[in-house]
Amino acid sequence: MSHARKQDQDQHEPGHPPLQLRRLDARAVLPKRMTALAAGLDLAACLPEGDALELAVGARALVPTGWALAIAKGYEGQVRPRSGLALRHGLTVLNAPGTIDADYRGELRVLLVNLGTAPIRIEHATRVAQLVIAPVATVEVVEVEELPPNSKRGAGGFGSTGS
């Protein structure tokens, strides 16, 4: 890598960590923010020429994007459903949000599930999910005998604060 290119990768706007992408397939569609203020970058399926994926009701599939990525230290990638696909077809990301750690360098793939009432056909370049880059809070894990009391809620959960 040339010094100039390395320098370009090290410099970015404050508050805007770089997301480095490596194309694994010539037909891969570059992840794209569809509006200026969108939180996520749309991820498109990268399928072999002439192939489509037919996802039966209740079925799941690991969909390739054709990209490997490097997320900046201190950040993670969250793979989330696209709301329109979830609403209209019941297509969602099974492990939403799917976490991509900053040290992962393999292909970005999306685990989809069809929770709808009809099979769904996914073709090459279909936008199937979105990628949100978010800061990660790292913590020191400390075992204690008792937790400090700090709220009226206590151990109440699963609807304990009302509906």
Secondary structure as UniProt FT lines:
FT   HELIX           3..10
FT   TURN            14..15
FT   STRAND          19..23
FT   TURN            26..27
FT   TURN            36..37
FT   STRAND          41..44
FT   TURN            49..50
FT   STRAND          52..55
FT   TURN            57..58
FT   STRAND          60..71
FT   TURN            73..74
FT   STRAND          75..80
FT   HELIX           83..89
FT   STRAND          91..93
FT   TURN            94..95
FT   STRAND          98..100
FT   TURN            102..103
FT   STRAND          107..114
FT   STRAND          120..123
FT   TURN            124..125
FT   STRAND          127..135
FT   TURN            154..155
FT   TURN            160..161
//
